[in-house]
Amino acid sequence: MKMLSQKEIVLGVTGSIAAYKSVEILRGLRRLGAAVTVVMTRNAIEFISPLTFQTLSGQKTITTLFDATGECRPEHIALSQKADLLLVAPATANLIGKFAGGIADDFLTSLFLSMRVPVLLAPAMNPAMYANPFVQRNLRLLEEMEIGIIEPSVGEVACGESGQGRLAPVEDIIDRVVQRLGGKSPLRKHKVLVTAGPTREYLDPARYLSNGSSGKMGFALAKAACQRGAEVILISGPNSLPRPCGGVEYIPVTSTQEMMQALERHFPSSAVTIMTAAVCDFKPVHQSSHKIKKSGLSEYSLELENTPDILKHLGQIKNGQILVGFAAETDDVLANALTKLQEKNLDLICGNDITQAGAGFDGDTNIVTLIDARQRIVHLPLMSKDKVAEKILDKVESLLREKL
């Protein structure tokens, strides 16, 4: 059986030059077995003929809220009741604003307000328009209402400008539909281990070596993997974040050695392990059982030794698992990340320059470069850690499919 057999999808097409790509989206959905009804806005008709969609879908293309010809066609309520998902691709700034404002002045916006099933939007517009605070506010509002946003790509758009605004790749859009409708994520019911936060190596009961990792990236990955149906175990160093949802097993640890021990218990039975934790590379050779007093000391020497290299150890013992590492760097990010990928036998590494604004520890955003074992490179622009988590898991799913 095809992935989308017996699924009813409504494809909304709006007035963007990217409307021509909707034809390939329609064909891709049809190849997967879906029945697709296309709804076009008045401006979309200026870019592409309704007859094209009607021919390829085998169903009438809806272009107006009122049928002046008197022909029989489904009204917006009837269509919303039979649909399994509404996908709008491309979604213009105008359409996004109407959805966010609850405006219903044509068939597509009226259909949206009557929907009780998942809705996905794939924005496409000029980069300056996409970055506009009003558009971003509207997108955030829609996301808060659990509307799925398929992030646009970075590149040159029709007007000649470059930036984030290009319609996401057709295959990515179709993948999101499959994930949302079919529960077909390769992660479903597989064990996914995620590490998060810092570790601490104590000098005495009051002081320790550590770093500024907040754990936010790991928590975002654990949440996103859980939403995709994975059995998630989150092993985290000290943090001040709210505990993850009930579907995530949470294991708190403090030291690098404790994190190693937790991973050794769970790694052999995992399908995917994602190491976002910023573990201490060194620990004191001697740990004082009492607080080291400043009085009477003009100087103090601290002797350090290496902590266990957890990532390298997992790379040596892995047996079919997907192993993902992170490389927080201050220079030569690509070269250093590639070296780490190879030396530690990883399937994927996520490199970031922590000196860049928005990409350091403790923030809510990140700027990441993904490199897999075949040295395929994907540069992600500044985005929230929740969105980075989705991109990383999309890549992990792709790697899992390649193993099948």
N, C-alpha and C positions, 0 to 999 in steps of 0.2 A: 504494500500500500504506500502511495506517495505521502510525503510529510504533511501536506495540507489538504489531503482528501477530505471531502465533506465539510470544508470550512468555507464560510461566506465572508468575503472581504469587500469592504467599500474603499475604493481608491479615489481620494480627492485630489484634483489637479487645479492649481491656481495659476495666476497670471505672471509666470516667470519664464525667462528664456530657457530655463532648465526643464520646462514642461516636456520637451522632446524625450528626455530620459525616462519620463513616466511610461512611455511605450515599452521600454525594456523591463521596467519594474513589473508592468502588467504581464508581459510574456514570461518572466521568471516565476511569478506567482502561479500562473496558469500551468507551467511545466511541473510545478510541485503539486498540482491537483486542485488548487483553490478555484472556486467560483468567484468572479470579480465583477462588481458593478462599479462603473466609473461615474463620478460626479464632478462636473467641471463648473468653475465659476465663469462669469461673463467675460472676464479679462483673459482667462485661459484659452478661450475660443479664438482669441486674436493670434495665438501662437501655434495652435495645432487643431486639426479638424476633429470634431466629435466622431465622425465616421471612422476614423482610424481606430479609436478605442472600441467602437461598437463592433467593428469587423474582427478585431483580435479577441475581444472578450466574449463575443457571441450573445451579448445582452445589450439592451438599449442604454445609450449614454444619456445621463440626466444633466440637463443644462439650465433648467428653470424651475422655480418653485411651483409655477402654475402651468399646466399643459394646455396651451392655446389650441392645439390640434384636436384635443378630445381623445387622443390615443390613450390606451390603458397603460399605465406605468405605476410603479410603487410610489406611494407618498412617503414623506420623510419619516413618519412614525412607523409605518409598516416596514420600511427598509431598516430602520434602527432595531426593530424587534427581531429580524431574521439574521442580522449581521453578527459575526463573531469578532470583528475588529474593524476599526476605521483607521486607515493610513492616509495621511495627507503628504504628498511628495510630488512636486515641491510645495513648501508652505512659505508664503510671502510674509513680509512684515505686517501688511494689511490684514491678512487672514489671522495671524498670530494675535494681533491686537483685538480683533473682533472676538476670537475665542476667549481671550483673557477678560474681555469686558462683557461677555455674555450677550453680545449683539447677534440677532438672528434676522438678517435681511435678505437671505437667499436660501437655496436648498441646502448647501453645504453647512452653513452656520446653523440653520434650523435643525439639521440632522445631528450636528455635534451636541446641541443642547438636549436632544432626546436620547442620546447614547447611554447605554448601561454596560457597555463592553469596553475593552481596552482601546485606547486611542494613541496613535504614534504620529508625531510630526517630524518631518525632515526639512528644516529651514534651508532656503537658498536665496541669497540676496547679495548686494554690494557689501564689502567688508565694513565700510563705515556705517552702513545701516545696521548691520548685524551687531556691531559694537555699541550702537546707540543705547544710552541708559534706559530709554523707554522700552526698547525691544528686549533688552536683557531683563528688565523688571517683569515684563509680560511673560517671558520664558520661565523665569523663576516662579511666578505665580502659577503657571500651568503645571510645572513640575511638582509644586506643593499639592496640587490636586491630582497627582499621580498620572499625569499625562506624560508619556514617554517622548523625550526629545532625542532625535538622532543627530548628533553634532555635525555641522557642516565641515567640509575639508578646507585645508589651507592651500591656496594656489591662485592662479590668475582667473579672474571672472570675465564675463562677456564685455564689460566696459573697459577692460584693459588693466584695471587695478589688480593688485595682489593682496592676499590676506585671507582670513577665515570667512567664508561665505559661500563657497562652492557646494552644491548638493553633494551629500555623502555618496561614496561609490554605490552603484546599484546593488552589488552583491552584499554590501554591509547592510543596506536597508532590508533586503530580503532575509538576511540572517536574523535581524532583529524581529521581523514578523514571525519567523519560525520559532525563535526562542520564546516570544510572548504568547504565541498560540499553542504550540505543540508541546511545550515542556521538553523540547528535544535537545536541550543543552547536554553536551558530553559530560558535563560535571554532575549531572543529576544522579543522586544516590551514590556518588563516589566520595571518598574521604579526602578532604582538602585541609592541609595544615597551613596555618598562617602564623608567623611570629611578628611581634610588634613591640614598639617602645625601646627604651634603653635597657641595659643591664647596669648593675652597680657592683663595684668591687670595694669593699670597706677597708679603710686604713685603721680605723678604730670605731667604737660604737657610735661616734658622732659624725664622722667624715667618710666620704667615699669618692672614688673616681667614677665618672659617668659622662653623659653628653646630653644635648638638648632635644633628643628625640621625644616627641609627644605620644607616639603610637597611633596618630590619626590615620596614617596611610594604611597600616595593617588592619585597623578596625574597619576602615572603608572596604578593604578587600574581603574581610570576613563577612561583612554584611552583604556585599554584592554576590559572593559565592553562595551564601545561604539562600538568597533570593532566586538563584538559578537552580536550586534544588540539591545542592551539595550537602554532605554531612561535614560540618565545619568544626575544627578544633582550633581555637585561638590561644596561642601561648604568648603571654605578654609580660614584659618587665613592668616596673612601677609606672603608674600613670594616674591621671585624674579624670579620665573619660568615663561617661556613663557606661555601665556594663552592656555588652551586646545583647541582641534579641534572644529569645528563648531557644531558637533553633541553633545557636552557637554554643558549643562547650568551651568554657573559659578556664584556662589554667594559668594562674598567676605565678610568676617566678621573680627572683631578684638577681641572682648572679649568673654569669655566663655558664658556669658549670651546671646550675639548676636547669637552665634552658636546654643545654646539651642532653641532660638526663631525660627531660620531658620529650624531647624530639626522638631520642633513641627508643622510647616506649612506643611512639605512635608512627614514626616514619615508615617502618617496614610495611604497614598495612595501608599506607596512603597512596592515592593516585597522583596527587599534586602537592608540592610543598613550596610555599612562597615565603621567602626569608626577608621581610622588611625590617626586622629588628636591627637596631644599631648597637651591636654588642661591643663591650669593651675589649680592646685588643690586648690590654695589659692589666695586671693586678699586682698589688704589693707582695713582695716575697714574704714579708712578715706582717701579720695583722695584730695590732695591740688589743688586748682585752680591756684596756682602760683608755680613757680619753687622753690623747697626747697633749700635755700642757705646754703653752708657749713660754711660761715663766722659766727663766734660767737657761733658755736656749737662744743663742744668737743666730743659729742656722740649723736646718734640719735636712738630712739627706734621705731620699726615698728610693729604695731599690725595687725595681719592677721586673716582672717576668711575663712571658706570653700567656695569654689564656688559650684554651682550645680553639682551633680554627673549625668552627662548627660547619660552615658551608663546604669547606674542602673535604671534611670527613663524610658528609652526606653525599657529595659527588663521587667519592670513592666507593661507597657501599650501595648506591642506588641500584635498583633492579627494575627498570622499566618506568619508574616514576618521572613525572615532569618536575624538574627542580629549577626554581626561579630565584635569582639573587638580585640585590640592589647594590649599586656603586655610588655612594655619595662622595663626590670629588670636588676639588677646588681648581683644578687645571687639567688639561688634556683629557676631558671626560670620555671622549670616544675611544681613545687609545687605551686608557686605563680600564675602562669597562670591558673592552674586547679582551684584554689580557686576563682579567678576572674570570670572564666567561670561559676561556680556554683552560686556564690553570686549575679551575675548580670544577670542571666538567659539568657546566650548567647547560640547560636547554634554552634559557632566556635570561637576559640581564636587563635591568632598568637603571640606566645611568642618569644622574642629575648633578648639575653644578650648584652646590649649596651656597655659592657666593651671589647667584642671581636673585634679584628681587622676586619673591613669590615662589622660590624653589627650595628654601632652606628648611631647617627643622622647625617644628612647632606651628607652622602656618596651616591655613586651610586650603592652599593651592600647591601645585607642583608643576614643574616643567621637566619632562622625562623623554629620554631616548631609549627605545626598545631595540635590542639586538638579539637575534636568535642564533642557534648553533650553526646555521648555514650562512650567518653574517648578513641576513636580511635586516635592514635598518628602517625604523619608523620613528620620526621626530614628532613628538606631541607638543603643541603650544601650551601656554599657560592655561590651566583649567583647574577646577576644583578637584580635590583628592577623590571625591566620589566618582567623578567622571574619569579620572585617571585609572581608578580601580576597574571600571567597566572596560576601558580600552585594554588593560592588561589581561583581564579575563577573556576578552574576545580573542586575544592572541593565544592564550593558553588553550582555549577551545580549538583554535585552528591547529595547534600542535598536537592535541589529542586526536583530532580527526586524521591527521597525517600518519599517526601510529596505527590506526585501524586498518 
